[in-house]
Amino acid sequence: MDEHITTEKLAYSIEELAALSTLSAPKIRKDIRNGKLVSMKKGSRRIILRDEAMRYLSTDDSDHNDSEE
């Protein structure tokens, strides 16, 4: 069995995703509410899986330039 452990993050918090992108945490929360970004709750934390974060950030969505709430 391969016991290689990766240090690459598998999921991000809203704040981590905001820090890694040009988007604000309020914009990310708005897109979660509007169904543009899928997140899940784990305990008291809301997380975004890495693959979903990459999909969301790579989507050509002109709404990313909307005013933030």
C-alpha positions in Angstrom: 0.0 0.0 0.0 1.3 3.4 -0.9 1.7 5.5 2.2 2.6 8.7 0.4 1.1 11.7 2.2 0.4 14.8 0.2 0.6 18.3 1.7 -1.8 19.7 -0.9 -5.0 20.9 0.7 -8.1 18.9 -0.1 -10.5 21.7 0.9 -10.6 25.4 1.8 -12.6 27.6 4.1 -14.3 30.6 2.6 -11.6 32.8 4.1 -8.8 30.6 2.6 -10.3 30.6 -0.8 -10.7 34.4 -0.7 -7.0 34.8 0.3 -5.9 32.6 -2.6 -8.1 34.4 -5.1 -9.0 37.9 -6.1 -12.5 37.5 -4.7 -13.7 38.6 -1.3 -15.3 36.4 1.3 -18.7 38.1 1.0 -18.6 37.5 -2.8 -17.8 33.8 -2.2 -20.6 33.5 0.3 -23.0 35.2 -2.2 -22.0 32.7 -4.9 -22.6 29.8 -2.4 -26.1 31.1 -1.6 -26.8 31.5 -5.4 -25.6 28.0 -6.2 -22.6 29.1 -8.2 -20.2 27.5 -5.8 -20.8 24.2 -3.9 -19.8 24.0 -0.3 -20.5 21.6 2.5 -20.6 21.8 6.3 -18.3 19.7 8.4 -19.1 20.2 12.0 -19.3 24.0 12.4 -17.1 24.7 9.4 -18.1 25.4 5.9 -15.6 24.0 3.4 -15.1 24.1 -0.4 -13.5 21.0 -1.9 -10.3 21.7 -4.0 -11.8 20.4 -7.2 -14.9 22.6 -6.8 -12.8 25.7 -5.9 -10.7 25.1 -9.1 -13.9 24.7 -11.2 -15.4 27.9 -9.7 -12.3 30.0 -10.2 -11.8 28.8 -13.8 -15.3 29.4 -14.9 -15.7 32.4 -17.1 -18.5 34.1 -15.2 -19.0 37.8 -15.8 -20.9 37.9 -12.5 -17.5 37.7 -10.7 -17.2 41.4 -11.4 -20.5 42.3 -9.7 -20.6 44.6 -6.8 -20.1 42.7 -3.5 -22.7 42.5 -0.8 
